[in-house]
Amino acid sequence: MATLDGVKFNWKDHKMVNVLCPLCDSSDYKVYEQYGEEYQYSNVKCSKCKFIYQNPRFEYNETFLKWAYDSYGDSYIELTNKTDEIRESFENPSGYFKFKKQIIDDLCTKEQYTLLDVGCACGQFIYFCKGQKNCIPSGVEVSAPQVQFATEKLGLDVHCGTLQQAGIKDESFDVVHCAHTLEHIPTPKEMIKELVRVLKPGGFLFIEVPNVYSKQNYMKHLLNKRRLIKNSWQAGDFPEHLMEYAPKTIQKLLQDHQLEIKYFQVHSRSAMNKGPVIKKLDLFINKMIPFNSNMICVGQKLDKK
């Protein structure tokens, strides 16, 4: 359950609003699932484009952002103040960071490239990238405690606020990395447009989101429909996931913003931390049947004519 300054979140104290489909603006939908301790939250499926989104939802404002994200990095921050364990994990990252960085390196072949991580949290990924000679990373994050950690503890270049508030000039970065952030954004089309704006022509937008139709998520969805569990992902947790993406949805969203898909893969993050045989097997199976919980989609911004 979300807490802020030691106070537990009470959903009844906060206004909820009805919204149109964030992708096609349709008002026609069917309830996909209800969840929360009192089944007070709803994910709905658009009858027109089949996109799954939260409706109604809390007003997306500074209060929402503080409740949703100020405590996100507490586990990293608290442990770092007590031990070197977290710093060591940053310096010796899991194979998953290496897996993602290799995807970027294979696509962006510049001798040295600039990378912006939008929604960088405590800076785990850009700290890893900073140690690579071919990458100059920086980040944007809305959570002030996490930005303080990233800048003061790790010496990273991270702006506190939204991407729009960061004041970044057009066509500034070779790569924009946005991992497990887009599902938290109420206006995905506007967000993608802004991500593309700061990307150089020929640059790459790297999006990572959960797969709503993964075997794990879908089984939880079925249990939830039968009221056997109270949430499809974490019972009673704060509903900061405003959108749920499917493989076709995330690819179309990038294509609709003049991005050419250069890489798409559903996979298990834990499998990417294993040996080469398990990695290859996981990637091969998910090419045929995209049943695991994580998706990476990379689009290239077309050069201006």
C-alpha positions in Angstrom: 0.0 0.0 0.0 1.3 3.4 -1.0 2.5 5.7 1.9 3.7 9.3 1.9 5.5 10.7 5.0 4.3 7.7 7.0 0.6 8.2 6.0 -1.2 5.4 4.1 -3.1 6.3 0.9 -6.9 6.6 1.2 -8.4 6.5 -2.2 -11.6 8.1 -1.0 -9.8 11.3 -0.3 -8.8 11.9 -3.9 -10.9 12.9 -6.9 -11.3 10.5 -9.8 -12.1 11.5 -13.4 -13.5 9.8 -16.4 -11.4 9.8 -19.5 -11.6 8.9 -23.2 -9.4 6.3 -24.8 -5.9 7.8 -24.8 -5.2 6.4 -28.3 -8.3 6.9 -30.3 -10.5 9.3 -28.1 -13.4 6.9 -28.2 -15.8 6.9 -25.2 -17.0 3.4 -25.9 -15.5 0.7 -23.7 -16.1 -2.4 -21.7 -14.8 -3.1 -18.2 -11.7 -5.4 -18.5 -11.1 -5.9 -14.8 -11.7 -4.3 -11.4 -9.1 -4.4 -8.7 -7.9 -2.9 -5.4 -8.8 -3.8 -1.8 -12.5 -2.8 -2.5 -12.3 -3.4 -6.3 -12.5 0.4 -6.5 -10.3 0.7 -9.6 -11.1 -0.3 -13.1 -9.2 -1.1 -16.3 -11.3 -0.9 -19.4 -10.9 -2.0 -22.9 -11.7 0.4 -25.7 -14.4 -1.0 -28.0 -12.8 0.7 -31.0 -9.1 0.1 -30.8 -8.9 -2.5 -28.0 -6.5 -0.5 -25.9 -6.6 -1.2 -22.1 -6.5 1.8 -19.8 -7.5 2.9 -16.3 -10.9 4.6 -16.2 -11.9 6.4 -14.1 -8.5 7.4 -12.7 -7.1 9.9 -10.3 -6.4 13.4 -11.5 -2.8 13.5 -12.8 -1.3 16.3 -10.8 1.5 17.0 -8.3 -0.3 15.3 -5.5 -0.8 12.1 -7.6 2.9 12.2 -8.6 4.1 12.5 -5.0 1.9 9.6 -3.9 2.8 7.4 -6.8 6.6 7.9 -7.0 8.2 9.6 -4.1 8.7 6.2 -2.3 9.6 4.3 -5.5 13.3 4.3 -4.9 13.2 3.9 -1.1 14.7 0.4 -1.1 17.7 1.6 -3.0 18.2 4.8 -1.0 17.8 3.1 2.4 20.1 0.2 1.7 22.8 2.5 0.2 22.8 4.6 3.4 23.5 1.4 5.3 25.7 -0.7 3.1 27.7 -0.7 -0.1 25.6 -3.5 -1.5 23.5 -1.3 -3.8 26.5 0.7 -5.1 28.2 -2.6 -5.9 25.1 -3.7 -7.8 25.3 -0.5 -9.8 29.0 -1.1 -10.6 28.4 -4.8 -11.4 25.0 -4.7 -13.0 22.9 -7.7 -13.9 23.1 -9.2 -17.4 19.8 -7.4 -18.2 21.5 -4.0 -18.4 24.1 -5.5 -20.6 21.4 -7.1 -22.8 19.7 -3.7 -23.2 22.9 -1.8 -23.9 23.9 -4.4 -26.5 20.6 -3.8 -28.4 21.3 -0.1 -28.4 25.0 -0.5 -29.5 23.9 -2.8 -32.3 21.5 -0.2 -33.7 23.4 3.0 -32.9 26.8 2.5 -34.4 28.3 5.9 -33.7 31.7 5.9 -32.0 30.1 7.9 -29.2 26.4 8.7 -28.7 24.3 10.7 -26.3 21.5 8.9 -24.4 18.6 10.4 -22.4 16.8 8.1 -19.9 13.3 9.4 -19.3 11.9 8.1 -16.0 15.4 7.0 -14.9 14.4 6.4 -11.2 17.6 6.2 -9.1 19.7 6.1 -12.3 20.6 2.5 -12.3 20.8 2.1 -16.1 22.5 5.4 -16.9 25.0 4.7 -14.1 25.9 1.5 -16.0 26.0 3.4 -19.3 28.2 6.1 -17.8 30.9 3.5 -17.4 30.9 2.7 -21.1 33.2 4.9 -23.3 30.8 5.0 -26.2 27.9 6.6 -24.3 27.2 10.0 -22.7 24.1 9.5 -20.6 21.7 11.8 -18.7 18.2 11.4 -17.2 14.9 12.9 -16.3 12.9 11.8 -13.3 9.8 13.2 -11.4 10.7 11.8 -8.0 12.9 14.3 -6.0 14.3 11.7 -3.6 15.4 9.5 -6.5 17.0 12.5 -8.3 18.8 13.5 -5.2 20.2 9.9 -4.9 21.2 9.8 -8.5 23.0 13.2 -8.5 24.5 13.2 -5.0 25.3 9.5 -4.5 26.1 8.5 -8.1 27.2 11.8 -9.6 24.7 11.5 -12.5 23.3 14.3 -14.7 19.5 14.0 -13.9 16.8 16.7 -14.2 14.0 16.6 -11.6 10.6 17.0 -13.3 8.8 15.8 -16.4 10.4 15.8 -19.8 8.3 18.8 -20.8 9.7 20.7 -17.7 13.3 19.8 -18.5 13.6 22.4 -21.3 15.5 20.1 -23.6 16.1 21.4 -27.1 14.8 19.7 -30.2 17.0 17.0 -31.7 19.4 16.8 -28.8 20.0 13.0 -28.3 21.0 10.0 -30.4 19.1 7.6 -28.2 16.1 8.1 -25.9 15.5 5.3 -23.4 12.2 5.0 -21.7 11.8 1.9 -19.6 8.7 1.0 -17.6 7.6 4.6 -17.7 5.1 4.9 -20.6 2.5 2.8 -18.7 2.5 5.5 -16.0 1.7 8.3 -18.4 -1.9 9.5 -19.0 -1.3 10.9 -22.5 0.9 8.3 -24.4 0.5 10.0 -27.8 1.7 13.4 -26.4 4.5 11.6 -24.6 5.8 9.8 -27.7 5.6 13.0 -29.6 7.8 14.7 -27.0 10.3 11.8 -26.9 10.6 12.0 -30.7 11.0 15.8 -30.5 14.3 15.5 -28.5 15.6 12.7 -30.7 18.0 13.5 -33.5 17.0 12.5 -37.1 18.2 8.9 -37.5 18.2 8.4 -33.7 16.6 5.6 -31.8 13.7 5.6 -29.3 13.9 2.6 -26.9 10.6 1.8 -25.2 10.2 -0.9 -22.6 6.8 -1.8 -21.2 5.0 -4.7 -19.6 3.1 -7.1 -21.8 -0.6 -7.1 -20.7 -1.2 -10.4 -22.4 1.7 -12.3 -20.9 0.9 -15.7 -19.4 1.4 -14.4 -15.9 -0.7 -11.2 -16.4 -3.5 -13.0 -18.2 -3.7 -15.8 -15.6 -4.0 -13.1 -12.8 -6.6 -11.3 -14.9 -8.7 -14.5 -15.1 -8.4 -15.0 -11.3 -9.3 -11.4 -10.8 -12.4 -11.8 -13.0 -13.6 -14.6 -10.7 -12.8 -12.4 -7.6 -10.1 -14.9 -6.4 -7.5 -12.1 -6.2 -8.0 -8.4 -5.7 -5.5 -7.2 -8.2 -4.1 -8.5 -11.5 -0.5 -7.5 -10.5 -0.2 -6.5 -6.8 -3.2 -6.7 -4.4 -4.1 -3.3 -3.0 -1.2 -1.4 -4.5 -1.5 2.2 -5.7 -2.9 2.2 -9.3 0.0 4.1 -11.0 -0.2 1.9 -14.1 -2.6 4.0 -16.2 -2.2 2.1 -19.4 -1.6 -1.6 -20.4 0.2 -2.3 -23.6 0.0 -5.3 -26.0 2.6 -6.2 -28.6 0.6 -4.7 -31.5 -0.4 -1.6 -29.6 3.1 -0.5 -28.7 4.5 -1.0 -32.2 1.6 0.9 -33.8 2.0 3.7 -31.3 5.6 4.2 -32.5 4.8 3.8 -36.2 2.0 6.4 -35.9 4.8 8.9 -34.9 7.0 8.4 -38.0 9.2 5.8 -36.3 10.4 2.8 -38.2 10.5 -0.3 -36.0 14.0 -1.6 -35.9 13.7 -4.1 -33.0 10.8 -5.7 -31.2 11.1 -8.5 -28.6 8.9 -10.0 -25.9 11.1 -11.7 -23.2 11.6 -12.6 -19.6 13.9 -10.2 -17.8 15.0 -13.0 -15.4 16.0 -15.1 -18.4 18.2 -12.4 -19.7 20.3 -12.7 -16.5 20.9 -16.4 -17.3 23.4 -18.1 -19.5 23.4 -17.8 -23.3 21.4 -21.0 -24.0 18.5 -19.9 -21.8 18.6 -16.4 -23.2 18.5 -17.7 -26.8 15.7 -20.1 -26.0 13.6 -17.5 -24.3 14.0 -15.1 -27.2 13.3 -17.8 -29.8 10.1 -19.0 -28.1 8.8 -15.5 -27.6 9.4 -14.7 -31.2 6.8 -17.4 -32.0 4.5 -16.9 -29.0 5.0 -13.6 -27.2 3.9 -14.9 -23.8 6.4 -13.4 -21.3 5.9 -10.3 -19.3 8.4 -7.7 -20.8 8.5 -6.0 -24.2 11.2 -3.9 -25.8 10.3 -1.9 -28.9 12.9 0.3 -30.7 11.9 2.8 -33.4 14.2 4.9 -35.6 13.4 8.5 -36.3 13.4 9.0 -40.0 15.9 11.5 -41.4 14.5 14.8 -42.6 14.3 15.0 -46.4 
